[in-house]
Amino acid sequence: MVSAVHSFDVPRPVAVVSVTGQGTALALRLTEALPESRAYVPSRHGFAVAMGAEPYTRLRDLFPRLWGQYRAIVCIMAAGIVVRCIAPLVRSKTQDPAVVVLDERGRFVISLLSGHVGGANRLAEVVADILGAQPVITTGSDVSRKPAVDVMAMETGLVMEDMTWAARVTTAVLDEEPFWVYDPDGRLARYRMALAGALWIEPAGGSPAPEAFHAAGVDPEMLPGLWVSEYEPPERYRAVVLRPRCLSVGVGCNRNTPAEEIVQAIRDVFRRYQLALSAVRTLASVDVKADEPGLQDAAGKLGWPMVFFPSETLRALRVPNPSPVVCRCIGVSSVCEAAALMAARNGLLIVEKQKTPNVTVAVAKDNSGS
């Protein structure tokens, strides 16, 4: 039986697919041990269907159905069969499920697809542990015991946003070749010793990124690297973007302001200050605006959770731009700045109140490091 530790760190749900009788017996054994797993077996294997397995008729038709439904697929069959079946479905390491292949005798377990981001490497190890088999892991970082870019991102809660230069930086890590790391908040600090070829760009006193690169003698338009920031990198930088979810957006609005106007106001502020919308964790306002449909719709359009804070909570906060007019209308001197600060744990206001005719926007950064 899979250990309690294993049960928490494998991708789930898991589909286990077999093609032979012996493979079906292995599939049933695995589904007993793997959390949130289900066996898919040829319809002729009635004994397995009677035990709860899902029957299928044509293997090539099965994989497209499983692809969007499961985070992991364990295939008990020849690797070549799997490659031919999944080839039309493969998109990217950030979207594809983990795919693991093992022989019907349960001797070797191969991590075939989405080893790091999808969790196939870990799943292969867990399946091998269950069966007493040999895991086969071929990703370079695992073989060389060096950190992979996608693993560093996952372990530090960062989102890989731009993959254009990921392969080049990964090769530089493995071969200890030069690459740069722009990480002003030290989110990758734990990896400094392991990243032997890294040139760490240290901004002094909040200096802009171009000045910091110039001071370090690094040309980011020629040499690729890792950009770890809520700010957008200059367009010509050869950057793998690792994005922290560290921003909270505070919003105030006039009654019945449409969602489109609120969204546009937020987008304009982020464009003006070169901030990334993907770094936002939450949208916030005051509780008297909780029934404002435009705010709720704007949060939905942007894909952010919406929080409303009690007026008395926001009233207690000191902000740089209080408004006597707002205080007379709703009883608090600040909505957007106070809500942004309250939503950002240990927050720092990085964009003070920005006004349009109907909307106010402020942005705060969570400085807790999470």
N, C-alpha and C positions, 0 to 999 in steps of 0.2 A: 504494500500500500504506500502511496506517495506520502511523504512526510508533511507535517503541518507547515513547515517553512516553505516547502515547495509549493504548497497549495495556494500561497499568497502571491507568488511572483512568476506565475506562468500566464501568458495571454489567455483570455477566455471570452466567450465560449469556444470550445474546441470540437471540430468535426474529425472523426477517425474513419478513414475510408479503406476498405479492403477489396481485393478482387478474387482471392482464392479461399478455400476452406480453412487452410492453416492460418492465413492472414486474418480471416474473420474471427478465429479463436483468439488471436492476439488483440484484435480490435475490442472484443468484449472484455478482455482482461484490462486493457488500458482505460476503457470507459468506467470501469469500477474504481480506478485509482485517480484519474484526472478529474478535477473539479469542473463542473458545467460542461461536460463532454457528451457527445452522442455518436454512436456507431452508424455508419452507412455501408450496407453490404449488398451484394448481388441478390436480386429477388429470389433466386433459386435456393438461397441458404435459409430455408424456412425455420430451422432451429434457432438461428440468431434473431430472426424477425419475431419469433414467439417470445424471445427474451427482451424485446423492446427496441431492437435495432431497426433503423429505417431502411426499407428496401429501395434499390434503384435498378433501372433496366439498362441504361447506356451511360458508361463512365464519362464520356465526353460531354454529355448533357448535364451531368451532375455538378461539375466544377463551377460553371457560371452561376448556378443556384447557390452554392456554398460561399462563393467569393464575397458577396456583399452581406452575408448573414453571420459569418464566423470570423473571429479575430485570429484563429489558428486552424490549420488543416494538417492532420497527421496522415500520411499516405503509406500504406503497407503494400508496396509494389515496386517495380523497377523504376529507377530515377528517370530513365528515358521516357517512360509512359507519362510520368508527372510533368516533365518538361514540355512535352507535346500538348498536353491538356491545358496547362496554365499559360503557355506562351501568348495567346491572344488576350489574356486578361491582365497581364502585368502592366502596371502604370508607374509607380514610384515607391521608394522605400518608406515614404511617409503615409502611403495609402494602402499598400498591399498587405494582406494578412501574412502571418508567419506560416511558412510551409516547411514541414519536416518529412523526410522519407526514411523508411526502414524496410529491410528485407523481411520476408515472411517467416524466417526462422528467428528473427529478433536478435541478430548478432551485431548489426551496425545501424546507428541512427544518425542521419545526415541532416544538418541544418542547410536547407536549400535556398530559402528566400526570406528576406527581411530579418536577418540575423540579429541586428542590434535594435533598431527602432521597433520592429514588429515582435521581437522576443523569441525568434526561432532558435537562437543559440541556447538560451536558457531552457526552452522547451525540449530541445534535443537532449540536453543533459538530464533533465527530469525523466524523460521517457527512457533513456538509457539506464538510469538508476532504478526505475521500476522493473525493467526487464533483465537487469544485469548485463547490459550490452555496452558496446564501445561507441561513445559519441564522436561524431566526425564534424569538427568545426574548422572552417577554412578561412575565415576573415582574418586579414593580416594583423589587425590590432590584437586579436585574441592570441594568435600564434606568437607574436612578438612581445606580448604582455605590455603593450603601450596603449594609452587611452585613445579611443575613437572619438571623432568629433560628435557624432550623434549620441554616443553614450555619455559624454561630458554634458551635453545639453540636457538629456533626460535626468541625470543625477543632480543637476543644479536647478532644475525647474525652468530651463530656458526652452524657447521654441525655435527650431531651425526654420528660418523664413525664406532664405535664398540659398539654393543648392548648387548654383552655377559653378562655384569654385570648390565645392566640397571634396571632390575626388583629388584635386591638386593639393589641397591642404592636408588631406589624409595621407597622401604619399609623402609629403614633407615631414609629417609627424613620424611615419614609419622609418624613413631614411635619414632622419635627423638633419634635414635640409632647412635653410632659413625660411621662415614665414613670420608674419607679425600678428600680435594680439593687442587689440585695443579694447581694454576692459577697465574703464575708469572706476568702477565700483568694486573691483576685485572679486567678481563672481566666480572666476576660474582660478582663484589663488591656490586652491588645493592641488592644482595640477602643474604648478610652476616647475617642480623638480622633474616631473615626467616628460614635459615638453622641452626636450633638450635643444631643439633648433629654433625655439621661439624668440622673437625680438619683441619685448614687452614695451608698448608705447605708454609712457607715463605722462599724462597731462598735468602740468604744474599750475596750481592755483586756479583751476577751472579754465585753463586756456583752451581755445578751440582746437578741434582735432587736427586740422591742417598744420597748425603751429607745432603741436606735439610731435607729429610725424616728421616735420622738418628738423626739429631739434634732435630727433633720434637718428637722423640721416637715412630715413626709410622712405622709399617712393611707393605708396600703396596703389598707384596706377600701373606699376610694373610687377611688384611682388604681391602674391595673394596672402590673405590672412583672415583672422576671426574678428568680427565687429560685434562686440557685446554691449549693447546700449539701447535705450528707448528712443534715441535720436536716429534719424535716417543717415546712412553714410552718404558722402558725396557720390554722385552717379558713376563716376569713372573708377572708383575704388574696386579692386578685385577682392571682394569681401564675401565670406560666408557669414550671413547675418544670424546671430543668436539673440533672440529677443526676450528680455525679462518682462513678465506681466506685472508691472509695478506702478502703473498710473491709475489715478481715479479722476474722473471728470465730474465737476460740479456744474449744475445747470439751473438757471432760473428762467422763467418765461412769463409773458403776459397770458392772460386767460384766452384759451382757444387758439393758441399758436399751433399751426399744423406741424406734423412730424417732419415733413420735408424741410421746413425752415430751420428747425432745431438741428437736424442732421447736417444741413449745409453750414450752419454757424460753427458747429464742432469741427467739421472737415476744414473749414477755412482757418480756424485757429491752429489746428495741427499742421497744416501746410505752411502757415506763416512762421511757426516756431520749429519747423523741421522735425516734428515728433511723429512717431509711428502709431497709427490707430491700433495695430496689433499688440501694442504694449499696454493697452488699457485693460484693467481688471474689472472696473465697475463704473456705472453712471449713478450719480447721487443728486438728491434735491431735498427739499423740506417737506414735512408731512402734509402741509396744507395744499400741496400740489399733487398729492397722491391720486386724486381723481381727474388729473389732467390727461386726456387721452393722447395728446401729442407727445408727451414725455414717454409714456409706455410704448407707443408705436415707434418712437425714435430708438429706444433701447432695443426693440425687436429688430428693426432694420439694421442696426449696427452689430447685433449679436452679443450685446452686453447685458449682464444682470443689472436690475434697477433697484436702488435702495432709497428709502425716504427716512430722514431723521426727524425726531421730535423738535418742535420749535424751541423748546426750552434748552435742549442740548446745543443747538446751533447758536442760541443767544449768548451762551457762556463763552464762546470762542472769540478771541481777538483776531481781527483780520486787517489787512492793509487798506482796504477800500470799503468801509462801511457806508451805508446809504440811509440817510434819515427818511427819505421818501418811502423806501421799502419797509423801514421800521414802522412807519405810520400805517402802511397798508396791511401788513401781515404779522407785525409784532417782532420781527427779527431784522437786524441791520445788515445782514449778509445772507444770501442764499448760496450762490455758486461757490464763493471762496470758502465759506464755512463748511458746506457739504463736501467739497473736494478734500479739505483737510481732515474732516471726520472720517471719511471713507478710506483715507490712506493711513494705515497704521504707522505711527511714528513719522507722520508725513511732513513734507516740505513743499510749500507752494512754489511751483516752478513757472506757472503762467498765472499772473494776476488777472482780475476780472476784465474780460473782453466783452464789449457791448455791441449789439445790433439793435435796431428799433424794437424788437420783441424778445430778444434772447440775451442772456448773459452766460458766459462760459469761463471757468477757471480749471486749472489742472494742478493736481498735487501728486507728488512722488512718494511712494512708500520707501522709507530708508531703513526698514528692518532687515533687508537683505533677502526676503522671501518673495 
